[in-house]
Amino acid sequence: MINKERLWKNLMDLGKIGKNPDGGISRIAFTKEDRQAIVMVGALMKEAGLAVREDEVGNLIGRREGTDPKAPALLIGSHLDSVFNGGVFDGSLGVLGGIEVLQTMNEKGIVTKHPIEVCVFRDEEGCRFNFSLLGSRGLSGTLESENLGYKDKDGVTLAEAMQGCSLNPQDFAKAARKPEEVKAYLELHIEQGKVLECANLPVGVVTGIASSLRLLVTVTGNADHAGATPMNLRFDAMAGAAEIISVIEKETKATQSAVGTVGRIQAYPGGINIIPGRVEFTVDLRDVDLEVGQRLEKTILTQAEEICARRGLQLQVDYMQRVAPAPCSEAIINSILESCRELCLKEFLLPSGAGHDAMQVIQLCPIGMIFVRSKNGVSHHPDEWSDQDDCAAGTNVLFHSVLKLAN
């Protein structure tokens, strides 16, 4: 069994880095707070007896050797960066839980055939450059040179931010691992939803991760006087956008599995007495079933075109991100379920609606995930919370699962 007091102390200490006055965490990728977290966790890795290095995209990796020097490594871990005003547990539990597992192994004198690596993936959240899963893309070989040109709100490119952290962005391809070097990837994470809480269970086993499609939709009409333009003579971009948004809600609900979100909307020119001539809004569509997701996308875009044609508006759709659903390995799921039985925890399967680094690592090797109950299902918020016993339960499941997979 892992040391739950040590795990909890490390979680609370890490939660002080990037802490805001209201209690939330802002540890944005490639900032000084992000770097402070990397330094702290690197020290914990060394304390746990791991060999520590940082790869070409900034991933922090702590390695524990196995008895077979030619065996592929088992990867475990998550991320340390946060959203703006996020919580203490998102990402951090997977990293610190992974370190705790290996430190416990060292203390108990446990050896494994396969080497085990704790990976801290950089910029998982993607809230700075609107481009998520950077570190896991780099490790998986799916990062592209054009991605380095993405800019934050201040005009700083991703490449420039990497240079500010002593990384050479031109070397990003060297971070890619070969499939023969890696056996599997296992990630411990808070659920970020209410399923486990409603089931009154501390731990769940993930069956797969939903796809993620992000769109920027622009509807263009004519900006006119709000009082002098009759309703039948308007080309109102906001009215057209509103109708499209209602279609997104209706069609997403009809699938009974997908989720759709319009998280940001902006009207131009933005005056209270001006009919909007242009409206931009984001769309986030997710589903664990690839075919359902594809049908939903086609249905929404077809209806959006019809709405704009009927209203005399122009429609432009820019694709910001497309990530396919990531099914978890059946063999790894069974290993985790067996670990739950050994720990007298009820076996419970559930999908992940949120995205995770495992979505990229699946390009390299089989994946598995363990979820820990989230209080009130809250995440990406200062009130994000998972109880100490639940965090320990999830980490013990990780410990038992790692022993199986690494041997």
Number of C-alpha atoms within 10 A of each C-alpha: 15 20 14 19 12 12 22 19 12 19 20 13 13 21 20 15 19 25 19 15 8 8 17 23 26 23 27 25 25 20 16 15 19 21 19 15 21 22 13 14 22 21 14 18 26 15 12 20 17 23 15 16 13 16 17 22 29 26 22 23 21 28 22 23 17 19 12 11 11 12 17 20 23 24 26 29 28 29 28 29 31 28 22 19 21 24 25 31 27 26 26 27 29 31 26 28 32 31 29 26 25 25 22 17 19 15 10 10 8 10 16 18 18 23 23 28 25 29 26 31 26 28 29 26 25 17 16 20 21 14 19 19 22 28 30 31 25 26 26 24 20 17 21 13 13 8 14 20 14 16 18 15 9 7 10 14 17 22 21 19 18 19 14 13 15 11 18 15 18 13 12 22 19 13 21 20 15 13 13 12 14 21 20 23 29 27 26 28 28 28 29 25 20 15 17 23 17 11 11 10 16 23 29 28 26 23 23 24 26 28 26 22 20 20 17 18 21 20 25 24 23 16 19 17 14 15 10 7 13 9 10 6 8 20 24 24 28 22 18 24 26 12 14 22 18 11 18 26 15 13 17 24 13 11 14 10 15 20 20 21 15 16 9 10 15 14 18 16 13 14 12 8 10 17 25 27 21 23 24 19 18 19 20 19 22 29 28 23 18 15 10 16 25 14 11 22 17 11 15 19 17 11 15 24 16 15 19 22 13 10 16 17 21 17 21 12 16 11 12 14 14 14 14 18 23 26 22 23 20 13 13 23 21 14 21 28 22 18 22 24 13 11 14 9 17 13 15 17 16 16 20 23 21 14 20 23 26 29 24 26 27 20 17 22 20 20 28 29 27 26 29 27 28 26 19 17 19 18 22 18 18 19 17 20 20 24 14 14 13 19 28 24 21 25 31 22 30 28 22 19 23 25 19 15 20 20 13
